[in-house]
Amino acid sequence: MQIMNLPGPKAKALIQRDQEVISPSYPRGYPFVMDHGKGTEVWDVDGNRFLDFAAGIAVVSTGHSHPRVVRAIQEQAEKFIHISSDFYHEKWIELGEKINQIAPFQEDAVSFMTNSGTESVEAAIKLARHYTRATEFIGFLGAFHGRTMGAVTFTASKPLYHRDFYPLMNGVVHVPFPDPYRPVLESLPGEEYGATVVRYIEEQILGHLLPPEDVAGVLVEPIQGEGGYIVPAPGFFPALRELCDRHKILLIVDEVQSGMGRTGKWWAIEHFGVEPDIVCAAKGIASGVPLGVMFARKHLVNWKRGAHGNTFGGNPLACAAALATIEVIEEEYMENATQMGDYLMSILDEMAVRHPSMGQVRGLGLMIGVEFVKDRLTKEADEKLRDVIVENAFVRGLLLLGCGRSTIRFAPPLGVTRSEIDEAMEIFESALTAAEQSLELDEASSKDRGEVQPIAA
Ligand code: PLP
């Protein structure tokens, strides 16, 4: 397997220019400078080929430059590129009709088009307050909902997202996410952990802190994304829906990362047998053209003309790309996400037998996470190992992204093939083996130098 010397000369020169003029706040991982892509394959500016198992953070759902999406954008661009949200156009209406068909609830859906995930979340916060006239919200530790002031208040995956940005929005209380691998609350005898978390919300939060009638909504990712690709305990959503119904609290799901067929269903919440009230979408909806949608049960969307809007909402290029994306996913990629997800998961499960550092393999469809640990019993997170694997994979030609404390996410385009998965898994295991060996060597040499080793907790 070839190990590349990266970044190459052209990439290096471009990164230097970038550093002069682009905000240093972007979370750049490793020095990949894109030139072009096709499906799951991408090439950098020096001509190096990679498999993209990050898909632009789960965005290029139909792969890079899918011909049907490209054609739809080209045809629309020839006709017109923009006509502000003061007016109407057919593709925008068609997209609203399509969202209505695929919405994860029985009632009709009404859509508000946005430009990003964070803007979809902002719209959901405003709609929930507007409809209920209540002000308070419940969010989850480990969550990621975006970086604008409202959404970032709910974001609780890293302190960095809040540091130096106070004061944030008022009215958000965070509770533990029902992570079955790392439970932090104690269950009653025979109680399922998802139900434990909901009991905590009811007894501790509603019981001591927030009068239920003041709570507008609960905002939650059906599968935590940036927080570590964590699938909640199975009883969580049914218990949460029941709690919300009982107290007339809106259930708002953030499907920005987990939606658009990524888990083998249009929306990840459909795996848990409950219907939400409001849904936030973005990322994969238009295969990379900036578009988000906040949609809700029709009776909730009772705000008046002018109460909420934006300039680019319903942008024709984005709507054309979204309609083509939805067609492609519907016709073939949704089924592929289930089949290839199962295949990828089976290879990772097998690999975990050979590598005790793989603490847990989890996920649904093509939203799969592997959490790395120093010891399977203590579950001590191995952040260093995870970071070295991601770097090793990069120089071997595989783009991966971390999430959570020590997890690697696998989120390839939904059209990924068996042979691409085989190739990616070969690279991944080589990157993992090399990382394990180099960290063992480091540890051995620091022992030789008489350095004190941290004791595993
Ligand atoms: N919600 C979730 C679940 C996300 O994963 C993200 C982005 O990673 C967002 C919201 C914010 O989306 P954007 O970066 O488009 O604002």
Residues whose N, C-alpha, C, O or C-beta is under 5 A from the ligand:
A	BS01	PLP	S116 G117 T118 E119 F144 H145 G146 E221 G225 D254 V256 Q257 A282
